[in-house]
Structures are given as C-alpha cells and as structure tokens.
Amino acid sequence: MALAGATVPQIAAIAGWKIGYAQSIIDTYMPRRRDSAAQAMNAWEAALGPSVIPLAPRRR
C-alpha cells in the first residue's frame, strides 16, 4: 500500500493497526527493497556530481 502511495494513517485504517505500528512496519521493510536502495544510490551519486566513483557495478 505504501508503494502505491497510501499514507500511514490510511494503511493503519485499512489494516486495523495503530498508526505507530503501521509506521514501524513501513520503516522496517521499505528500505530493504532493492529498487529503493538503487534509487537512493543514484540520487546520492547525482547530488555529489561527477567526482564520485561508483563502489560497485549496478545490478539491474
């Protein structure tokens, strides 16, 4: 649901969870997604400019 754009209160309401619990689930599992990590690395490299040397080849 978070990937689809639902807010934490919306997810909590649908799942019947407390807002804090829904947030903790999102905080735990969203960063573990490979595509999220790749997007974060791309944003970081773009922000630092051309002086950044990639640490490892990108796997996609």
C-alpha positions in Angstrom: 0.0 0.0 0.0 2.9 2.4 0.8 4.4 1.7 -2.6 1.0 2.6 -4.2 1.1 6.0 -2.3 -1.2 5.3 0.6 -0.4 7.3 3.7 0.5 5.7 7.1 -2.9 6.7 8.6 -4.7 5.1 5.6 -2.7 1.9 5.8 -3.4 1.7 9.6 -7.1 2.2 9.0 -7.2 -0.5 6.3 -5.1 -3.0 8.2 -6.7 -2.3 11.6 -3.3 -1.4 13.1 -2.3 1.5 15.3 -0.5 4.3 13.4 2.8 3.7 15.2 2.7 0.0 14.3 2.0 0.7 10.7 4.9 3.2 10.6 7.2 0.7 12.2 6.3 -1.9 9.5 7.0 0.6 6.8 10.2 1.8 8.4 11.4 -1.9 8.6 10.5 -3.2 5.2 10.6 -0.3 2.7 14.4 0.3 3.0 15.0 -3.4 2.3 13.7 -3.2 -1.2 16.5 -3.4 -3.8 14.9 -0.8 -6.1 14.7 1.6 -3.2 18.4 1.1 -2.4 19.3 1.6 -6.1 17.3 4.8 -6.3 18.9 6.1 -3.2 22.4 5.4 -4.6 21.5 7.1 -7.9 20.3 10.2 -6.0 23.4 10.3 -3.8 25.7 10.0 -6.8 23.8 12.6 -8.8 23.9 15.0 -5.8 27.7 14.6 -5.4 28.5 15.2 -9.1 31.0 13.6 -11.4 33.7 13.2 -8.8 32.0 10.2 -7.3 33.5 6.8 -8.2 30.8 4.1 -8.1 31.7 1.5 -5.5 30.3 -1.5 -7.4 28.7 -2.1 -10.8 25.0 -1.6 -10.9 22.9 -4.7 -11.0 19.5 -4.3 -12.5 
